[in-house]
């Protein structure tokens, strides 16, 4: 924001800068707000990496279940799932794996949280010369180098190995994925790599972020959350009522299913940065909320809004984890998994299919399906994917990310 001359002194426009919502004396306009002591802790973001690790582990379990049983969700019988469709008793034993799709919901909440945290940190560093266009040049440059090089490499690899370029719509598939618009057509939505649909939504949310900041500037973050949530729900209803035959409108990025968790992460980040709590500190209440959320998953009318139901639950979990240490070996393992979670997410789907149904099929035949779904599946699928993810992170993802950081300094 441009400063204004006032008596020979440069007065800073603070409309984009976060201010605490508690009744504290205002700081001079030419001095930045100081982050709370908690935000200076070197391990403050460790809980976010831990939760990324939990999220990608949930997604892995879901796709392991799908590769083993050829389904990821049961059909419905009235208002409840039809468990009679389970053709093997082990499907019920490992049924909790199907809740793994909620890991994507957690990713969306974490993404909004971290993107807004990047904005607030930028404001801290550039309080005296903040410019809206300059920030978004910084923002999109870093986002591009953070996600695109690894994504493009994996996209090209699976396009070539899957023989997509030899198909009649091969170049259309490639182009739509390159520009992150493949979620607009059913034939490209999940064609090359099934999980790439979420990356299209993620990039489109980045493009909507400037509008969110304008709403935040004008009305404040709380009103911004209410406005965006209300608009997304209204759009969802309109899309179902007026555009029920249009795939693009039905799955558009404005849908509350995807937009609300992301914006909730933005809201939660700002409240935390101001030193405020959003949820009760009671662990028992949090566990109760998780149980009720899982019950909503099993009931058809509430199942349609499961993303909106679990978004605040995951926000609550983020807040609960923020005051915990993650120093035990298991926790450190999830932190490491969270660090390489993006690379893991890019490759895990096709690799699970490859491993489960070709080289490891005979190894897993003994004790099927229990061996495949428990120890065997994690040894022959999870560990190789983790190793490949670390290599992709080490050689592609991190170097390009560091380059993006370097050129935006």
C-alpha positions in Angstrom: 0.0 0.0 0.0 1.3 3.4 -0.8 2.1 5.6 2.1 0.5 9.0 2.5 2.4 12.3 3.2 1.3 13.8 6.4 3.3 16.7 7.9 6.5 15.5 6.2 6.2 12.0 7.7 5.4 8.8 5.8 2.2 7.4 7.1 1.7 3.7 6.4 -1.6 2.3 5.2 -2.2 -0.5 7.7 -5.3 -2.0 6.1 -3.5 -5.1 4.9 -1.6 -5.6 8.1 -3.0 -7.8 10.9 -3.9 -6.0 14.1 -4.8 -7.8 17.4 -8.5 -7.9 18.1 -7.9 -7.5 21.8 -8.2 -4.0 23.4 -4.5 -3.2 23.4 -3.1 0.3 22.8 -2.4 0.9 19.1 1.1 0.9 17.8 2.4 3.9 15.9 1.7 3.7 12.2 5.3 3.7 11.3 6.1 0.6 13.4 5.1 -3.0 12.5 3.1 -5.1 14.9 5.4 -7.5 16.7 4.5 -11.2 16.6 3.7 -12.9 19.9 6.5 -14.8 21.6 4.9 -18.0 20.5 5.4 -17.1 16.8 9.1 -16.8 17.4 9.6 -20.3 18.6 11.8 -22.2 16.1 9.5 -25.3 16.5 6.3 -23.4 16.2 5.4 -24.9 12.8 6.4 -28.4 13.7 2.8 -29.3 14.5 1.8 -28.3 10.9 4.4 -30.7 9.4 3.1 -33.4 11.9 -0.5 -32.9 10.7 0.6 -32.9 7.0 2.1 -36.3 7.8 -1.1 -37.5 9.4 -3.1 -36.2 6.4 -1.0 -38.0 3.8 -1.0 -41.2 5.8 -4.8 -41.1 5.8 -4.9 -40.6 2.1 -2.4 -43.5 1.6 -4.7 -45.8 3.7 -7.7 -44.8 1.6 -6.0 -45.7 -1.7 -4.5 -48.9 -0.3 -8.0 -49.9 0.6 -9.3 -48.9 -2.9 -6.5 -50.8 -4.6 -7.2 -53.9 -2.6 -11.0 -54.0 -2.7 -11.7 -51.9 -5.9 -13.9 -49.5 -4.0 -13.4 -46.5 -1.7 -16.9 -46.0 -0.5 -20.0 -48.2 0.0 -23.3 -47.6 -1.7 -26.2 -46.3 0.3 -29.3 -48.1 1.5 -31.7 -45.4 2.6 -29.9 -43.0 4.8 -27.0 -45.4 5.8 -24.2 -47.2 4.1 -25.1 -50.7 2.8 -22.7 -52.9 4.6 -24.3 -56.0 2.9 -22.3 -55.1 -0.2 -19.1 -56.0 1.6 -18.0 -59.3 -0.1 -15.3 -60.1 2.5 -15.4 -59.7 6.3 -12.0 -58.0 6.2 -13.6 -55.1 4.4 -15.4 -54.3 7.7 -12.2 -54.7 9.7 -10.3 -52.2 7.6 -13.3 -50.0 6.9 -11.8 -47.1 8.9 -9.3 -46.8 6.0 -12.1 -45.2 4.0 -12.1 -42.2 6.3 -8.8 -41.4 4.7 -10.3 -39.1 2.2 -10.7 -36.6 5.0 -7.0 -36.2 4.8 -7.6 -34.0 1.8 -9.9 -31.8 3.9 -7.2 -31.5 6.4 -4.8 -30.5 3.6 -7.1 -27.7 2.5 -7.4 -26.3 6.0 -3.6 -26.5 6.4 -3.1 -24.9 3.0 -5.2 -21.8 3.8 -3.5 -21.6 7.2 0.0 -21.7 5.8 -0.7 -19.4 2.8 -2.1 -16.7 5.1 0.8 -17.2 7.5 3.1 -16.4 4.6 1.2 -13.2 4.0 1.4 -12.2 7.6 5.1 -12.9 7.7 5.6 -10.8 4.6 3.8 -8.0 6.2 6.1 -8.2 9.2 9.2 -7.9 7.0 7.8 -5.2 4.7 5.6 -3.1 7.0 7.3 0.1 5.9 7.0 -0.4 2.1 4.1 -2.8 1.6 2.6 -2.8 -1.9 -0.3 -5.0 -2.9 1.1 -5.8 -6.5 4.6 -6.5 -5.1 3.2 -9.0 -2.6 1.3 -10.9 -5.2 4.4 -11.1 -7.4 6.2 -12.5 -4.4 3.3 -14.8 -3.6 2.7 -16.4 -7.0 6.4 -16.7 -7.8 7.0 -18.6 -4.6 3.9 -20.7 -5.1 4.9 -21.6 -8.7 8.3 -22.8 -7.8 7.0 -24.6 -4.7 4.5 -26.8 -6.5 4.8 -26.6 -10.2 8.2 -28.1 -11.2 7.7 -31.4 -9.3 4.1 -31.5 -10.5 5.0 -30.9 -14.1 7.8 -33.6 -13.9 5.4 -36.2 -12.5 2.6 -35.2 -14.9 5.0 -35.6 -17.9 6.3 -38.9 -16.6 2.8 -40.5 -16.2 1.6 -39.0 -19.5 4.5 -40.8 -21.3 4.4 -44.1 -19.4 0.6 -44.2 -19.6 0.6 -43.7 -23.3 -1.7 -40.6 -23.1 0.1 -38.8 -26.0 -0.9 -41.6 -28.4 -4.6 -41.2 -27.6 -6.9 -38.9 -29.5 -7.3 -36.5 -26.6 -3.8 -36.8 -25.3 -2.7 -33.2 -25.9 -6.0 -31.9 -24.5 -5.3 -34.0 -21.4 -1.8 -32.6 -21.2 -2.8 -28.9 -21.8 -5.7 -28.9 -19.3 -3.4 -30.3 -16.6 -0.5 -27.9 -17.4 -2.8 -24.9 -16.9 -4.6 -26.4 -13.8 -8.1 -26.5 -15.5 -8.5 -30.2 -15.7 -11.2 -30.1 -13.0 -13.6 -28.5 -15.5 -14.2 -31.6 -17.6 -15.2 -35.1 -16.5 -12.8 -36.8 -19.0 -9.8 -34.9 -17.5 -10.9 -34.6 -13.9 -8.9 -37.5 -12.6 -7.6 -39.1 -15.8 -3.8 -39.1 -15.6 -3.2 -39.3 -11.8 -6.3 -39.5 -9.7 -5.3 -37.1 -7.0 -4.3 -34.3 -9.4 -7.9 -32.9 -9.2 -7.1 -31.3 -5.8 -4.1 -29.5 -7.2 -6.3 -27.7 -9.8 -8.6 -26.5 -7.0 -5.6 -25.5 -4.9 -4.2 -23.3 -7.7 -7.6 -21.8 -8.3 -7.8 -20.9 -4.6 -4.5 -19.2 -4.9 -6.0 -17.1 -7.6 -9.0 -16.2 -5.4 -6.7 -15.3 -2.5 -6.3 -11.6 -3.7 -10.1 -11.2 -3.6 -10.2 -12.7 -0.1 -7.6 -10.1 1.0 -9.6 -7.3 -0.4 -12.6 -8.5 1.6 -10.4 -8.8 4.7 -9.2 -5.3 4.1 -12.7 -3.9 3.8 -14.6 -5.9 6.4 -12.1 -7.8 8.6 -11.2 -11.4 8.6 -14.3 -12.6 10.5 -16.7 -11.0 8.1 -14.6 -12.2 5.2 -15.0 -15.8 6.4 -18.8 -15.3 6.8 -19.1 -13.7 3.3 -17.0 -16.3 1.5 -18.8 -19.2 3.3 -22.2 -17.7 2.5 -21.3 -17.1 -1.1 -19.9 -20.6 -1.6 -23.0 -22.2 -0.1 -25.3 -20.0 -2.3 -23.2 -20.9 -5.4 -23.4 -24.6 -4.4 -27.2 -24.4 -4.2 -27.5 -22.4 -7.5 -25.2 -24.9 -9.3 -27.3 -27.8 -8.2 -30.5 -26.1 -9.1 -29.7 -24.2 -12.3 -26.7 -26.0 -13.7 -27.3 -29.6 -12.8 -26.1 -30.8 -16.2 -22.9 -28.7 -16.3 -19.9 -30.5 -14.9 -17.8 -27.3 -14.8 -20.4 -25.5 -12.6 -21.1 -28.5 -10.5 -17.5 -29.0 -9.4 -16.3 -25.3 -9.7 -13.9 -24.0 -7.1 -16.5 -21.8 -5.5 -18.2 -24.9 -4.0 -18.4 -24.7 -0.2 -17.0 -28.2 0.0 -13.6 -27.0 -1.1 -13.6 -23.3 -0.5 -14.8 -23.2 3.1 -12.0 -25.4 4.6 -9.4 -23.3 2.9 -10.8 -19.9 4.1 -11.3 -21.3 7.6 -7.6 -22.0 7.6 -7.0 -18.3 6.7 -9.3 -17.2 9.5 -7.7 -19.5 12.1 -4.2 -18.4 11.2 -5.0 -14.7 11.7 -6.7 -15.4 15.0 -3.7 -17.4 16.2 -1.3 -14.7 15.0 -3.2 -12.3 17.2 -2.7 -14.6 20.2 -6.3 -15.7 20.4 -7.9 -19.1 20.8 -10.9 -20.1 18.6 -11.9 -23.4 20.2 -12.2 -24.8 23.7 -9.1 -26.4 25.2 -10.9 -29.5 26.4 -9.5 -32.7 24.9 -12.7 -34.6 25.8 -14.8 -32.1 23.8 -12.5 -32.4 20.8 -12.7 -36.3 20.9 -16.5 -36.0 21.1 -16.5 -33.7 18.1 -14.4 -36.2 16.1 -16.8 -39.0 17.1 -19.9 -37.0 16.0 -18.1 -36.1 12.8 -17.5 -39.8 12.0 -21.2 -40.5 12.8 -22.1 -37.8 10.3 -20.0 -39.7 7.7 -22.4 -42.7 8.0 -25.6 -40.7 7.6 -26.6 -39.7 4.1 -28.1 -36.2 4.7 -25.0 -35.1 6.7 -22.5 -37.0 4.5 -23.2 -34.5 1.8 -21.6 -31.8 4.0 -18.8 -33.8 5.6 -16.1 -31.4 4.4 -17.9 -28.5 6.0 -18.4 -30.6 9.2 -14.8 -31.7 9.5 -13.2 -28.4 8.5 -13.8 -26.8 12.0 -12.9 -30.1 13.6 -9.5 -30.1 11.9 -9.1 -26.4 12.7 -9.7 -27.4 16.4 -7.1 -30.2 16.0 -4.6 -27.7 14.6 -5.1 -25.4 17.6 -4.9 -28.3 20.0 -1.6 -29.5 18.4 0.0 -26.0 18.5 0.7 -26.3 22.2 2.1 -29.8 22.0 5.7 -31.0 21.5 6.4 -33.7 18.8 9.6 -35.1 20.0 8.8 -38.8 20.4 10.0 -41.1 17.6 6.5 -41.7 16.1 5.8 -38.0 16.1 9.1 -37.3 14.5 8.3 -39.9 11.8 5.0 -38.1 11.0 6.9 -34.8 10.9 9.3 -36.2 8.4 6.4 -37.6 6.4 4.8 -34.2 6.5 7.9 -32.6 5.1 7.9 -34.9 2.0 4.1 -35.1 1.9 3.7 -33.1 -1.4 6.0 -35.4 -3.3 4.4 -38.4 -1.6 1.0 -37.1 -2.7 2.1 -36.7 -6.3 3.3 -40.3 -6.9 1.6 -42.5 -4.3 -1.6 -43.4 -6.3 -0.1 -44.9 -9.4 2.7 -46.5 -7.4 0.3 -48.3 -5.1 -1.6 -49.7 -8.1 1.7 -50.8 -9.7 3.1 -52.5 -6.6 -0.1 -54.1 -5.3 -1.1 -55.6 -8.7 2.2 -56.6 -10.2 5.5 -57.3 -8.6 4.2 -57.7 -5.0 1.0 -59.6 -5.9 2.6 -63.0 -5.2 4.3 -61.8 -2.0 1.0 -60.5 -0.6 -1.0 -63.6 -1.7 -0.3 -65.3 1.6 -2.8 -64.2 4.2 -4.7 -62.1 1.7 -6.2 -59.6 2.3 -5.0 -59.1 5.8 -1.3 -59.2 4.8 -1.9 -56.7 2.0 -3.9 -54.3 4.2 -1.6 -54.4 7.2 2.1 -55.3 7.5 2.7 -56.5 4.0 1.0 -53.5 2.3 3.0 -51.0 4.3 6.3 -52.8 3.8 6.0 -53.3 0.0 4.1 -50.1 -0.8 4.5 -47.4 1.8 8.3 -47.7 2.3 9.2 -47.6 -1.4 6.8 -44.7 -2.0 8.4 -42.9 1.0 11.9 -43.4 -0.4 10.9 -42.2 -3.8 9.1 -39.2 -2.2 12.2 -38.2 -0.3 14.3 -38.4 -3.5 11.8 -36.3 -5.4 11.8 -33.8 -2.5 15.5 -33.7 -2.2 16.4 -33.4 -5.9 13.4 -31.5 -7.4 10.9 -30.1 -4.9 13.3 -28.5 -2.4 15.9 -27.1 -4.9 13.2 -25.3 -6.9 11.5 -24.1 -3.7 14.8 -22.6 -2.5 15.3 -21.0 -6.0 11.9 -19.4 -5.7 12.8 -18.1 -2.2 16.1 -16.8 -3.6 14.7 -14.8 -6.5 12.0 -13.2 -4.4 14.4 -11.9 -1.8 
